Amino acid sequence: MIRSGVIGLVLVSALSASAAEDPPFMCFGNEPSWGLALETPGAARLVLPDAEPAEYQGSATRSEFLRERVWRGKLRGGAGGDLVAFLRDAECSDGMSDVKHPVVARVSLPDGRFLVGCCRVVTPREAAK
């Protein structure tokens, strides 16, 4: 009985629903070129070359054990499926430069497309724009 309580406590402490603790990110990738701005808690802006920018509302959950956060949200207005972004704390190369970014991004779109790229931390000056 005590063992299951300890396991539950470990799971609760490993998963945090607090996106406010995470810094703002700009995620991006190539072929196709895409961008996902996670600059405001509870909001995301997806930019694809074949569509108008789309605003999503959702939240993040973080697993310290996996060093990964998952952001999940729906298109503002609630129509359609979920956008899900898996953001792992790991060195990432964008393939276009020698810059190493701090987060690997894997993004599943509501229409079934899957995007892979990197994220960088957005500076307060950039976020204010």
All heavy atoms as an XYZ file, in Angstrom:
957
protein
N       0.822     -1.189      0.000
C       0.000      0.000      0.000
C       0.867      1.254      0.000
O       0.624      2.171     -0.729
C      -0.946     -0.047      1.196
C      -1.967      1.057      1.188
S      -3.186      0.933     -0.140
C      -4.386     -0.103      0.617
N       1.894      1.251      0.840
C       2.784      2.410      0.907
C       3.542      2.566     -0.404
O       3.743      3.669     -0.889
C       3.769      2.272      2.090
C       2.989      2.388      3.408
C       4.841      3.337      2.020
C       3.826      2.136      4.628
N       3.930      1.452     -1.002
C       4.684      1.489     -2.257
C       3.906      2.210     -3.350
O       4.439      3.033     -4.078
C       5.022      0.072     -2.692
C       5.895      0.034     -3.903
C       6.310     -1.373     -4.195
N       7.116     -1.382     -5.382
C       7.459     -2.460     -6.026
N       7.092     -3.633     -5.577
N       8.200     -2.391     -7.108
N       2.605      1.918     -3.520
C       1.817      2.582     -4.560
C       1.666      4.063     -4.264
O       1.623      4.878     -5.174
C       0.448      1.920     -4.726
O      -0.314      2.059     -3.537
N       1.607      4.438     -2.996
C       1.537      5.856     -2.632
C       2.808      6.593     -3.009
O       2.784      7.721     -3.485
N       3.952      5.933     -2.792
C       5.247      6.524     -3.149
C       5.351      6.682     -4.659
O       5.803      7.715     -5.156
C       6.410      5.664     -2.593
C       7.741      6.127     -3.146
C       6.412      5.705     -1.078
N       4.928      5.677     -5.410
C       4.960      5.760     -6.871
C       4.086      6.907     -7.354
O       4.485      7.682     -8.213
C       4.527      4.417     -7.509
C       5.585      3.352     -7.232
C       4.306      4.569     -9.007
C       5.176      1.945     -7.604
N       2.899      7.048     -6.778
C       2.013      8.157     -7.147
C       2.640      9.500     -6.859
O       2.560     10.429     -7.656
N       3.302      9.629     -5.706
C       3.970     10.872     -5.345
C       5.091     11.194     -6.324
O       5.265     12.332     -6.738
C       4.505     10.787     -3.921
C       5.205     12.025     -3.368
C       4.244     13.211     -3.386
C       5.714     11.769     -1.973
N       5.860     10.184     -6.719
C       6.936     10.381     -7.691
C       6.359     10.844     -9.024
O       6.875     11.765     -9.648
C       7.767      9.090     -7.867
C       8.692      9.192     -9.060
C       8.554      8.800     -6.601
N       5.266     10.220     -9.470
C       4.657     10.617    -10.736
C       4.140     12.041    -10.685
O       4.323     12.812    -11.616
C       3.523      9.663    -11.108
C       3.957      8.273    -11.564
C       2.747      7.378    -11.756
C       4.764      8.355    -12.832
N       3.493     12.401     -9.586
C       2.966     13.764     -9.459
C       4.097     14.774     -9.464
O       4.028     15.815    -10.104
C       2.093     13.904     -8.194
C       1.780     15.348     -7.891
C       0.812     13.105     -8.352
N       5.199     14.488     -8.770
C       6.303     15.447     -8.731
C       7.060     15.486    -10.051
O       7.673     16.498    -10.388
C       7.262     15.118     -7.583
O       7.882     13.879     -7.806
N       7.039     14.413    -10.824
C       7.753     14.381    -12.110
C       6.992     15.116    -13.200
O       7.581     15.585    -14.167
C       8.006     12.953    -12.542
N       5.680     15.193    -13.088
C       4.861     15.862    -14.094
C       4.321     17.162    -13.527
O       3.562     17.145    -12.576
C       3.685     14.972    -14.520
C       4.072     13.676    -15.213
C       2.834     12.829    -15.428
C       4.752     13.973    -16.529
N       4.729     18.255    -14.108
C       4.275     19.563    -13.648
C       3.458     20.221    -14.742
O       3.889     20.301    -15.878
C       5.491     20.443    -13.317
O       5.107     21.782    -13.192
N       2.282     20.721    -14.408
C       1.431     21.376    -15.400
C       1.719     22.863    -15.471
O       0.943     23.620    -16.025
C      -0.040     21.132    -15.060
N       2.822     23.306    -14.948
C       3.116     24.732    -14.887
C       3.981     25.162    -16.061
O       5.186     25.003    -16.055
C       3.830     25.070    -13.577
O       4.234     26.407    -13.585
N       3.347     25.739    -17.090
C       4.096     26.251    -18.235
C       4.722     27.596    -17.909
O       5.631     28.041    -18.597
C       3.172     26.381    -19.441
N       4.241     28.253    -16.844
C       4.753     29.577    -16.498
C       6.228     29.517    -16.114
O       6.932     30.504    -16.225
C       3.925     30.174    -15.363
N       6.720     28.361    -15.656
C       8.112     28.215    -15.270
C       9.025     28.088    -16.485
O      10.208     28.316    -16.390
C       8.275     26.998    -14.369
C       7.536     27.141    -13.048
C       7.616     25.888    -12.210
O       8.441     25.001    -12.523
O       6.860     25.788    -11.248
N       8.498     27.667    -17.607
C       9.306     27.492    -18.804
C       9.541     28.834    -19.477
O       8.655     29.685    -19.517
C       8.611     26.554    -19.794
C       8.619     25.116    -19.312
O       9.590     24.715    -18.656
O       7.645     24.404    -19.590
N      10.739     29.033    -20.031
C      10.991     30.280    -20.759
C      10.205     30.292    -22.069
O       9.757     29.247    -22.539
C      12.495     30.225    -21.025
C      12.811     28.771    -21.055
C      11.875     28.129    -20.068
N      10.030     31.469    -22.664
C       9.367     31.516    -23.975
C      10.277     30.937    -25.052
O      11.492     31.150    -25.040
C       9.125     33.009    -24.199
C      10.062     33.712    -23.291
C      10.382     32.785    -22.159
N       9.676     30.174    -25.978
C      10.427     29.518    -27.043
C       9.916     29.929    -28.409
O       8.739     30.223    -28.587
C      10.275     27.987    -26.963
C      11.021     27.349    -25.847
C      10.344     26.832    -24.764
C      12.405     27.248    -25.890
C      11.021     26.230    -23.732
C      13.089     26.637    -24.856
C      12.395     26.127    -23.775
N      10.822     29.879    -29.385
C      10.482     29.958    -30.798
C      11.037     28.678    -31.416
O      12.239     28.439    -31.390
C      11.110     31.180    -31.461
C      10.921     31.211    -32.968
S       9.212     31.113    -33.527
C       8.624     32.718    -33.096
N      10.125     27.854    -31.917
C      10.520     26.597    -32.539
C      10.408     26.753    -34.050
O       9.564     27.503    -34.538
C       9.625     25.461    -32.050
S       9.623     25.280    -30.256
N      11.242     26.027    -34.774
C      11.280     26.204    -36.226
C      11.916     24.988    -36.876
O      12.603     24.208    -36.223
C      12.087     27.453    -36.594
C      13.453     27.442    -35.969
C      14.532     26.894    -36.631
C      13.638     27.951    -34.688
C      15.789     26.859    -36.037
C      14.885     27.922    -34.083
C      15.956     27.378    -34.764
N      11.661     24.852    -38.165
C      12.254     23.762    -38.911
C      12.292     24.079    -40.395
O      11.753     25.088    -40.844
N      12.926     23.193    -41.123
C      13.099     23.352    -42.569
C      12.486     22.167    -43.298
O      12.364     21.083    -42.759
C      14.591     23.413    -42.903
C      15.275     24.525    -42.154
O      14.878     25.676    -42.226
N      16.294     24.186    -41.377
N      12.162     22.415    -44.543
C      11.658     21.402    -45.476
C      10.470     20.626    -44.922
O      10.594     19.431    -44.649
C      12.795     20.468    -45.899
C      13.894     21.234    -46.619
C      15.032     20.331    -47.060
O      14.811     19.130    -47.278
O      16.149     20.830    -47.184
N       9.331     21.214    -44.725
C       9.007     22.592    -45.082
C       9.416     23.556    -43.972
O       9.580     23.160    -42.818
C       7.481     22.571    -45.204
C       7.062     21.576    -44.178
C       8.150     20.513    -44.213
N       9.538     24.805    -44.335
C       9.849     25.841    -43.360
C       8.617     26.068    -42.487
O       7.514     26.216    -42.991
C      10.223     27.125    -44.100
O      10.470     28.152    -43.176
N       8.795     26.062    -41.174
C       7.673     26.252    -40.262
C       8.157     26.945    -38.997
O       9.352     26.977    -38.711
C       7.005     24.915    -39.900
C       7.909     23.942    -39.207
C       8.749     23.039    -39.815
C       8.110     23.790    -37.798
N       9.442     22.330    -38.866
C       9.060     22.764    -37.611
C       7.571     24.402    -36.681
C       9.485     22.358    -36.354
C       7.988     23.989    -35.424
C       8.930     22.982    -35.278
N       7.234     27.503    -38.243
C       7.555     28.131    -36.978
C       6.422     27.938    -35.981
O       5.250     27.933    -36.355
N       6.793     27.772    -34.722
C       5.821     27.649    -33.647
C       6.299     28.524    -32.503
O       7.317     28.245    -31.875
C       5.683     26.194    -33.184
C       4.679     25.944    -32.063
C       3.253     26.239    -32.533
C       4.794     24.504    -31.562
N       5.577     29.619    -32.254
C       5.928     30.540    -31.181
C       5.191     30.136    -29.911
O       3.967     30.076    -29.894
C       5.561     31.966    -31.572
N       5.952     29.832    -28.875
C       5.413     29.516    -27.550
C       5.942     30.576    -26.598
O       6.768     30.315    -25.731
C       5.857     28.114    -27.122
C       5.373     26.975    -28.005
C       6.151     25.698    -27.738
C       3.891     26.762    -27.800
N       5.478     31.797    -26.805
C       6.019     32.940    -26.078
C       5.143     33.381    -24.921
O       5.614     34.072    -24.032
C       6.224     34.105    -27.049
C       7.196     33.759    -28.142
C       7.296     34.802    -29.235
O       6.311     35.518    -29.483
O       8.366     34.889    -29.848
N       3.883     32.989    -24.915
C       2.940     33.380    -23.878
C       2.330     32.115    -23.285
O       1.846     31.260    -24.039
C       1.813     34.248    -24.484
O       2.408     35.360    -25.157
C       0.865     34.741    -23.417
N       2.331     31.967    -21.953
C       1.714     30.775    -21.365
C       0.274     30.595    -21.856
O      -0.509     31.545    -21.906
C       1.748     31.060    -19.860
C       2.915     31.985    -19.690
C       2.899     32.852    -20.930
N      -0.038     29.370    -22.270
C      -1.394     29.057    -22.715
C      -1.677     29.373    -24.170
O      -2.779     29.137    -24.652
N      -0.681     29.898    -24.898
C      -0.906     30.281    -26.293
C       0.244     29.818    -27.175
O       1.387     29.730    -26.734
C      -1.067     31.794    -26.407
N      -0.084     29.528    -28.436
C       0.922     29.161    -29.434
C       0.481     29.728    -30.779
O      -0.713     29.839    -31.060
C       1.063     27.651    -29.532
N       1.461     30.087    -31.595
C       1.180     30.613    -32.942
C       1.966     29.763    -33.930
O       3.197     29.713    -33.883
C       1.608     32.060    -33.037
C       1.267     32.695    -34.365
C       1.528     34.197    -34.273
N       0.831     34.881    -35.318
C       1.434     35.444    -36.354
N       2.743     35.416    -36.458
N       0.716     36.059    -37.267
N       1.233     29.087    -34.823
C       1.834     28.218    -35.821
C       1.885     28.936    -37.161
O       0.872     29.466    -37.625
C       1.022     26.926    -35.957
C       1.493     25.945    -37.025
C       2.857     25.368    -36.676
C       0.465     24.835    -37.198
N       3.063     28.925    -37.775
C       3.247     29.532    -39.088
C       3.752     28.450    -40.042
O       4.787     27.831    -39.799
C       4.252     30.705    -39.034
C       4.458     31.299    -40.412
C       3.780     31.776    -38.048
N       2.984     28.226    -41.103
C       3.339     27.264    -42.155
C       3.368     27.989    -43.490
O       2.632     28.965    -43.680
C       2.318     26.131    -42.209
C       2.199     25.260    -40.969
C       0.979     24.360    -41.066
C       3.460     24.438    -40.786
N       4.171     27.511    -44.449
C       4.265     28.212    -45.732
C       2.989     28.133    -46.574
O       2.765     28.982    -47.422
C       5.420     27.502    -46.441
C       5.507     26.170    -45.801
C       5.052     26.360    -44.386
N       2.130     27.160    -46.309
C       0.939     26.962    -47.138
C      -0.366     27.403    -46.470
O      -1.442     27.011    -46.904
C       0.838     25.488    -47.547
C       0.748     24.547    -46.351
O       0.956     25.004    -45.204
O       0.475     23.353    -46.555
N      -0.262     28.212    -45.393
C      -1.473     28.619    -44.679
C      -1.244     29.927    -43.935
O      -0.102     30.332    -43.705
C      -1.871     27.534    -43.685
N      -2.349     30.552    -43.563
C      -2.279     31.743    -42.712
C      -1.815     31.312    -41.318
O      -2.069     30.174    -40.907
C      -3.667     32.395    -42.607
C      -4.152     33.025    -43.901
C      -3.303     34.224    -44.308
O      -2.938     35.034    -43.429
O      -2.989     34.331    -45.511
N      -1.143     32.191    -40.560
C      -0.769     31.844    -39.186
C      -2.008     31.427    -38.381
O      -3.086     31.981    -38.562
C      -0.171     33.137    -38.642
C       0.324     33.853    -39.860
C      -0.670     33.523    -40.944
N      -1.836     30.450    -37.524
C      -2.940     29.921    -36.724
C      -2.626     30.082    -35.239
O      -1.516     29.779    -34.801
C      -3.182     28.451    -37.056
N      -3.604     30.546    -34.486
C      -3.465     30.752    -33.040
C      -4.101     29.581    -32.297
O      -5.235     29.205    -32.582
C      -4.138     32.062    -32.623
C      -3.629     33.290    -33.346
C      -2.217     33.696    -32.951
O      -1.801     33.403    -31.813
O      -1.518     34.302    -33.790
N      -3.364     29.016    -31.346
C      -3.839     27.895    -30.545
C      -3.862     28.287    -29.081
O      -3.071     29.128    -28.643
C      -2.914     26.678    -30.725
C      -3.058     26.009    -32.057
C      -2.416     26.510    -33.186
C      -3.851     24.875    -32.207
C      -2.554     25.902    -34.420
C      -3.995     24.254    -33.438
C      -3.344     24.780    -34.540
O      -3.486     24.174    -35.764
N      -4.749     27.663    -28.345
C      -4.755     27.837    -26.891
C      -4.641     26.462    -26.255
O      -5.240     25.499    -26.725
C      -6.006     28.558    -26.419
C      -7.309     27.908    -26.813
C      -8.501     28.814    -26.555
O      -8.410     30.031    -26.659
N      -9.614     28.198    -26.214
N      -3.810     26.367    -25.215
C      -3.591     25.083    -24.583
C      -2.723     25.222    -23.356
O      -2.667     26.274    -22.733
N      -2.010     24.164    -23.037
C      -1.154     24.179    -21.854
C      -0.017     23.174    -22.028
O      -0.047     22.331    -22.914
C      -1.965     23.857    -20.604
O      -2.511     22.557    -20.701
N       0.952     23.304    -21.122
C       2.124     22.435    -21.168
C       2.194     21.584    -19.908
O       1.731     21.992    -18.847
C       3.395     23.267    -21.297
N       2.769     20.421    -20.070
C       3.092     19.534    -18.957
C       4.562     19.192    -19.106
O       5.044     18.999    -20.218
C       2.246     18.243    -19.014
O       0.875     18.596    -18.991
C       2.550     17.343    -17.844
N       5.269     19.142    -17.993
C       6.705     18.877    -18.049
C       7.056     17.637    -17.250
O       6.540     17.440    -16.154
C       7.482     20.070    -17.508
C       8.967     19.853    -17.550
C       9.741     21.132    -17.283
N      11.147     20.867    -17.259
C      11.934     20.771    -18.323
N      11.437     20.949    -19.518
N      13.206     20.515    -18.222
N       7.931     16.816    -17.798
C       8.486     15.664    -17.102
C       9.962     15.945    -16.871
O      10.742     15.964    -17.833
C       8.318     14.390    -17.927
O       9.096     13.346    -17.358
N      10.337     16.199    -15.633
C      11.750     16.439    -15.313
C      12.572     15.187    -15.592
O      13.705     15.280    -16.053
C      11.911     16.871    -13.854
C      11.378     18.252    -13.561
C      12.054     19.348    -14.368
O      13.238     19.226    -14.724
O      11.377     20.358    -14.640
N      12.001     14.015    -15.315
C      12.699     12.764    -15.532
C      13.118     12.612    -16.998
O      14.236     12.221    -17.304
C      11.821     11.585    -15.100
C      12.444     10.250    -15.354
C      13.474      9.790    -14.544
C      12.024      9.458    -16.399
C      14.073      8.560    -14.785
C      12.605      8.232    -16.651
C      13.630      7.776    -15.834
N      12.207     12.955    -17.919
C      12.502     12.841    -19.354
C      13.180     14.083    -19.916
O      13.604     14.086    -21.066
C      11.213     12.586    -20.141
C      10.510     11.265    -19.867
C       9.192     11.209    -20.626
C      11.406     10.100    -20.249
N      13.237     15.175    -19.118
C      13.762     16.461    -19.588
C      12.981     16.908    -20.824
O      13.538     17.320    -21.829
C      15.260     16.375    -19.870
C      16.065     16.074    -18.622
C      17.554     15.948    -18.883
N      18.045     17.049    -19.695
C      18.886     16.901    -20.713
N      19.339     15.730    -21.039
N      19.282     17.950    -21.400
N      11.651     16.782    -20.731
C      10.791     17.075    -21.872
C       9.494     17.718    -21.389
O       9.001     17.420    -20.322
C      10.481     15.770    -22.613
C       9.719     15.956    -23.902
C       9.665     14.660    -24.703
O       9.437     13.583    -24.121
O       9.850     14.732    -25.928
N       8.976     18.616    -22.211
C       7.658     19.190    -21.962
C       6.794     18.876    -23.170
O       7.307     18.735    -24.286
C       7.735     20.689    -21.672
C       8.098     21.548    -22.841
C       8.432     22.977    -22.483
N       9.546     23.167    -21.578
C      10.826     23.038    -21.890
N      11.188     22.686    -23.094
N      11.760     23.241    -21.007
N       5.501     18.768    -22.932
C       4.544     18.541    -24.004
C       3.547     19.679    -23.951
O       2.946     19.948    -22.913
C       3.807     17.192    -23.839
C       2.760     17.025    -24.927
C       4.791     16.037    -23.847
N       3.415     20.392    -25.066
C       2.413     21.463    -25.183
C       1.295     20.934    -26.072
O       1.554     20.449    -27.168
C       3.033     22.720    -25.798
C       2.164     23.920    -25.623
C       2.275     24.866    -24.648
C       1.056     24.327    -26.444
N       1.296     25.808    -24.803
C       0.532     25.507    -25.893
C       0.441     23.800    -27.574
C      -0.556     26.169    -26.434
C      -0.655     24.453    -28.117
C      -1.136     25.631    -27.554
N       0.061     21.021    -25.583
C      -1.093     20.527    -26.339
C      -2.156     21.616    -26.343
O      -2.455     22.206    -25.320
C      -1.657     19.269    -25.683
C      -2.910     18.729    -26.352
C      -3.487     17.534    -25.595
N      -2.531     16.460    -25.439
C      -2.328     15.472    -26.305
N      -3.042     15.406    -27.419
N      -1.433     14.549    -26.075
N      -2.712     21.873    -27.542
C      -3.753     22.884    -27.615
C      -4.637     22.730    -28.833
O      -4.336     21.979    -29.757
N      -5.723     23.472    -28.786
C      -6.701     23.499    -29.886
C      -6.683     24.868    -30.549
O      -6.338     25.869    -29.933
C      -8.103     23.233    -29.352
C      -8.309     21.806    -28.887
C      -9.790     21.480    -28.896
C     -10.037     20.035    -28.562
N      -9.559     19.096    -29.538
N      -7.069     24.879    -31.801
C      -7.208     26.118    -32.549
C      -8.148     27.034    -31.776
O      -9.163     26.586    -31.241
C      -7.780     25.802    -33.930
C      -7.677     26.845    -35.017
C      -6.229     27.239    -35.286
C      -8.309     26.313    -36.291
N      -7.810     28.316    -31.687
C      -8.716     29.259    -31.005
C     -10.087     29.147    -31.643
O     -10.216     29.162    -32.847
C      -8.201     30.679    -31.135
C      -7.272     31.005    -30.024
C      -7.093     32.496    -29.829
N      -5.805     32.726    -29.238
C      -5.543     32.549    -27.954
N      -6.476     32.153    -27.141
N      -4.329     32.752    -27.496
N     -11.077     29.015    -30.830
C     -12.414     28.782    -31.323
C     -12.815     27.324    -31.150
O     -13.967     26.968    -31.301
N     -11.841     26.448    -30.859
C     -12.117     25.055    -30.532
C     -12.351     24.106    -31.683
O     -12.603     22.948    -31.464
N     -12.270     24.561    -32.928
C     -12.508     23.668    -34.065
C     -11.276     22.832    -34.365
O     -10.152     23.279    -34.195
C     -12.881     24.488    -35.294
N     -11.486     21.612    -34.812
C     -10.376     20.763    -35.248
C      -9.724     19.996    -34.120
O     -10.121     20.074    -32.967
N      -8.689     19.247    -34.486
C      -7.969     18.412    -33.528
C      -6.895     19.188    -32.794
O      -6.771     20.406    -32.924
N      -6.101     18.457    -32.043
C      -5.053     19.062    -31.227
C      -3.746     19.235    -31.990
O      -3.383     18.399    -32.810
C      -4.746     18.180    -30.014
C      -5.838     18.202    -28.969
O      -6.814     18.955    -29.128
O      -5.704     17.462    -27.981
N      -3.047     20.307    -31.676
C      -1.649     20.483    -32.037
C      -0.877     20.008    -30.806
O      -1.201     20.409    -29.678
C      -1.339     21.949    -32.324
C       0.124     22.265    -32.620
C       0.209     23.333    -33.685
C       0.872     22.701    -31.386
N       0.106     19.130    -30.992
C       0.891     18.619    -29.879
C       2.368     18.827    -30.200
O       2.844     18.383    -31.247
C       0.617     17.116    -29.621
C       1.405     16.636    -28.415
C      -0.877     16.870    -29.434
N       3.068     19.506    -29.298
C       4.500     19.757    -29.471
C       5.274     19.077    -28.345
O       5.021     19.351    -27.169
C       4.779     21.257    -29.469
N       6.185     18.173    -28.715
C       7.072     17.518    -27.766
C       8.388     18.286    -27.804
O       9.029     18.353    -28.854
C       7.301     16.054    -28.151
C       6.050     15.227    -28.085
C       5.209     15.138    -29.186
C       5.714     14.550    -26.925
C       4.049     14.382    -29.139
C       4.556     13.795    -26.869
C       3.719     13.703    -27.973
N       8.783     18.854    -26.685
C       9.960     19.719    -26.623
C      10.956     19.130    -25.632
O      10.758     19.195    -24.418
C       9.541     21.131    -26.198
C       8.374     21.724    -27.002
C       7.867     22.993    -26.357
C       8.790     21.966    -28.438
N      12.033     18.542    -26.169
C      13.025     17.862    -25.330
C      14.246     18.744    -25.131
O      14.789     19.293    -26.098
C      13.453     16.550    -25.961
C      14.498     15.796    -25.134
C      14.877     14.482    -25.755
N      13.873     13.467    -25.513
C      13.830     12.715    -24.423
N      14.720     12.900    -23.470
N      12.910     11.799    -24.282
N      14.679     18.862    -23.880
C      15.898     19.598    -23.561
C      17.095     18.790    -24.055
O      17.521     17.826    -23.417
C      16.022     19.806    -22.048
C      14.904     20.650    -21.463
O      14.248     21.376    -22.237
O      14.682     20.578    -20.246
N      17.585     19.137    -25.226
C      18.732     18.453    -25.820
C      19.298     19.345    -26.920
O      18.564     20.105    -27.551
C      18.315     17.107    -26.407
N      20.582     19.239    -27.162
C      21.218     20.032    -28.218
C      20.601     19.696    -29.570
O      20.380     18.530    -29.893
C      22.717     19.746    -28.230
C      23.491     20.656    -29.136
C      24.983     20.416    -29.013
O      25.613     21.074    -28.179
O      25.495     19.566    -29.782
N      20.332     20.737    -30.349
C      19.666     20.558    -31.634
C      20.365     21.387    -32.709
O      20.645     22.571    -32.510
C      18.203     20.990    -31.513
S      17.221     20.745    -33.008
N      20.628     20.777    -33.844
C      21.203     21.476    -34.990
C      20.098     21.731    -36.006
O      19.341     20.822    -36.346
C      22.295     20.626    -35.629
O      22.715     21.217    -36.837
N      20.008     22.958    -36.488
C      18.962     23.281    -37.464
C      19.324     22.829    -38.881
O      18.528     22.936    -39.798
C      18.626     24.763    -37.441
C      19.803     25.658    -37.781
O      20.766     25.200    -38.433
O      19.758     26.848    -37.397
N      20.534     22.322    -39.085
C      20.950     21.827    -40.387
C      21.306     22.918    -41.384
O      21.748     22.624    -42.494
N      21.110     24.168    -41.001
C      21.380     25.282    -41.914
C      22.537     26.165    -41.435
O      22.984     27.027    -42.156
C      20.123     26.151    -42.062
C      18.899     25.398    -42.556
S      19.060     24.783    -44.226
C      18.744     26.261    -45.152
N      22.981     25.947    -40.191
C      24.060     26.766    -39.638
C      24.823     25.932    -38.617
O      24.487     24.781    -38.357
C      23.485     28.020    -38.962
O      22.797     27.667    -37.782
N      25.842     26.537    -38.030
C      26.615     25.866    -36.995
C      26.047     26.112    -35.600
O      26.609     25.658    -34.611
C      28.075     26.337    -37.033
C      28.782     25.893    -38.297
O      28.404     24.843    -38.852
O      29.715     26.601    -38.731
N      24.941     26.832    -35.523
C      24.331     27.165    -34.234
C      23.693     25.925    -33.626
O      23.010     25.161    -34.317
C      23.271     28.283    -34.405
C      22.556     28.557    -33.100
C      23.907     29.545    -34.957
N      23.935     25.722    -32.340
C      23.306     24.636    -31.595
C      22.212     25.249    -30.723
O      22.469     26.176    -29.959
C      24.318     23.896    -30.723
C      25.457     23.290    -31.507
C      24.975     22.215    -32.452
C      26.165     21.598    -33.167
N      25.856     20.995    -34.404
N      21.014     24.742    -30.840
C      19.870     25.243    -30.085
C      19.612     24.324    -28.903
O      19.962     23.141    -28.942
C      18.653     25.336    -30.999
C      18.904     26.215    -32.189
N      18.875     27.586    -32.119
C      19.232     25.918    -33.470
C      19.151     28.099    -33.302
N      19.377     27.099    -34.140
N      18.953     24.824    -27.821
C      18.827     24.040    -26.588
C      17.676     23.027    -26.542
O      17.608     22.239    -25.615
C      18.606     25.116    -25.520
C      17.918     26.224    -26.253
C      18.519     26.212    -27.638
N      16.788     23.036    -27.539
C      15.604     22.180    -27.465
C      15.311     21.542    -28.818
O      15.349     22.206    -29.854
C      14.368     22.999    -27.000
C      13.102     22.167    -27.021
C      14.599     23.569    -25.602
N      15.011     20.242    -28.801
C      14.561     19.512    -29.986
C      13.032     19.530    -29.987
O      12.405     19.258    -28.962
C      15.057     18.046    -29.963
C      14.460     17.238    -31.106
C      16.574     17.998    -29.993
N      12.442     19.866    -31.131
C      10.980     19.943    -31.243
C      10.460     18.885    -32.201
O      11.011     18.680    -33.277
C      10.571     21.324    -31.753
N       9.382     18.220    -31.792
C       8.622     17.314    -32.657
C       7.175     17.759    -32.524
O       6.641     17.806    -31.418
C       8.792     15.855    -32.215
C      10.236     15.378    -32.364
C      10.492     14.013    -31.768
N      10.315     14.082    -30.320
C       9.594     13.208    -29.619
N       8.990     12.202    -30.192
N       9.478     13.335    -28.316
N       6.553     18.120    -33.629
C       5.215     18.711    -33.595
C       4.259     17.894    -34.451
O       4.515     17.659    -35.635
C       5.247     20.177    -34.094
C       3.868     20.799    -34.039
C       6.260     21.001    -33.281
N       3.163     17.487    -33.845
C       2.108     16.762    -34.540
C       0.961     17.738    -34.788
O       0.422     18.329    -33.844
C       1.627     15.589    -33.681
O       0.542     14.942    -34.303
N       0.614     17.921    -36.060
C      -0.447     18.860    -36.433
C      -1.804     18.165    -36.478
O      -1.880     16.954    -36.697
C      -0.135     19.484    -37.788
C       1.193     20.235    -37.891
C       1.366     20.806    -39.291
C       1.282     21.326    -36.845
N      -2.887     18.924    -36.311
C      -4.226     18.332    -36.347
C      -4.535     17.570    -37.634
O      -5.314     16.619    -37.619
C      -5.158     19.528    -36.185
C      -4.349     20.554    -35.487
C      -2.941     20.353    -35.981
N      -3.911     17.967    -38.757
C      -4.190     17.301    -40.033
C      -3.332     16.050    -40.259
O      -3.364     15.444    -41.317
C      -4.038     18.264    -41.204
C      -2.606     18.757    -41.407
O      -1.677     18.273    -40.707
O      -2.411     19.630    -42.262
N      -2.532     15.680    -39.244
C      -1.720     14.469    -39.331
C      -0.276     14.702    -39.740
O       0.535     13.784    -39.655
N       0.064     15.905    -40.191
C       1.459     16.169    -40.540
C       2.327     16.159    -39.285
O       1.865     16.471    -38.191
C       1.599     17.519    -41.253
C       1.056     17.482    -42.662
C       1.305     18.774    -43.400
N       0.330     19.779    -42.937
C       0.335     21.048    -43.331
N       1.261     21.489    -44.158
N      -0.580     21.883    -42.890
N       3.596     15.828    -39.479
C       4.559     15.741    -38.387
C       5.766     16.585    -38.751
O       6.337     16.414    -39.831
C       4.952     14.271    -38.189
C       5.878     14.041    -37.044
C       5.453     14.201    -35.740
C       7.188     13.636    -37.268
C       6.304     13.964    -34.671
C       8.054     13.399    -36.210
C       7.610     13.561    -34.913
N       6.142     17.502    -37.881
C       7.259     18.411    -38.124
C       8.354     18.163    -37.097
O       8.070     17.843    -35.942
C       6.793     19.863    -38.016
C       5.597     20.265    -38.882
C       5.115     21.659    -38.508
C       5.957     20.180    -40.353
N       9.603     18.338    -37.525
C      10.746     18.168    -36.635
C      11.645     19.382    -36.800
O      11.861     19.861    -37.911
C      11.530     16.879    -36.981
C      12.736     16.723    -36.079
C      10.628     15.664    -36.879
N      12.158     19.884    -35.682
C      13.049     21.030    -35.740
C      13.667     21.324    -34.389
O      13.793     20.434    -33.545
N      14.025     22.577    -34.202
C      14.699     23.038    -32.991
C      13.925     24.200    -32.380
O      13.100     24.825    -33.043
C      16.105     23.546    -33.324
S      17.188     22.339    -34.089
N      14.242     24.497    -31.121
C      13.689     25.683    -30.460
C      14.830     26.470    -29.843
O      15.814     25.902    -29.396
C      12.719     25.309    -29.342
S      11.320     24.312    -29.831
N      14.628     27.757    -29.816
C      15.564     28.630    -29.116
C      14.772     29.426    -28.087
O      13.564     29.627    -28.245
C      16.304     29.551    -30.070
C      15.412     30.529    -30.803
C      16.231     31.431    -31.732
N      15.378     32.323    -32.474
C      14.841     33.442    -32.019
N      15.074     33.821    -30.776
N      14.073     34.202    -32.777
N      15.442     29.872    -27.059
C      14.795     30.704    -26.045
C      14.650     32.108    -26.613
O      15.577     32.644    -27.221
C      15.626     30.724    -24.744
C      15.015     31.673    -23.725
C      15.751     29.320    -24.176
N      13.473     32.671    -26.447
C      13.187     34.029    -26.913
C      13.629     35.012    -25.837
O      13.296     34.832    -24.659
C      11.681     34.196    -27.217
C      11.352     35.619    -27.597
C      11.261     33.238    -28.309
N      14.383     36.031    -26.233
C      14.823     37.048    -25.270
C      13.645     37.941    -24.899
O      12.676     38.075    -25.668
C      15.937     37.921    -25.877
O      15.397     38.671    -26.975
C      17.120     37.079    -26.345
N      13.683     38.575    -23.716
C      12.578     39.472    -23.328
C      12.336     40.579    -24.354
O      11.202     40.960    -24.599
C      13.071     40.056    -21.996
C      14.006     39.038    -21.452
C      14.684     38.426    -22.660
N      13.396     41.046    -24.983
C      13.246     42.100    -26.004
C      12.443     41.580    -27.206
O      11.580     42.272    -27.733
C      14.625     42.576    -26.439
C      14.606     43.703    -27.408
C      16.006     44.145    -27.712
N      15.991     45.220    -28.661
C      17.060     45.714    -29.217
N      18.241     45.256    -28.914
N      16.960     46.687    -30.093
N      12.736     40.363    -27.667
C      12.005     39.760    -28.787
C      10.546     39.520    -28.410
O       9.648     39.721    -29.211
C      12.636     38.434    -29.195
C      13.960     38.550    -29.874
C      14.546     37.176    -30.140
O      14.755     36.423    -29.175
O      14.789     36.875    -31.326
N      10.304     39.048    -27.196
C       8.944     38.730    -26.758
C       8.086     39.986    -26.648
O       6.868     39.923    -26.823
C       8.984     38.000    -25.412
N       8.704     41.142    -26.414
C       7.961     42.394    -26.273
C       7.475     42.928    -27.615
O       6.598     43.776    -27.665
C       8.844     43.442    -25.593
N       7.995     42.424    -28.729
C       7.602     42.911    -30.063
C       6.225     42.449    -30.433
O       5.731     41.457    -30.107
C       8.589     42.435    -31.117
C       9.919     43.116    -30.993
C      10.825     42.630    -32.100
C      12.181     43.294    -31.992
N      13.091     42.858    -32.989
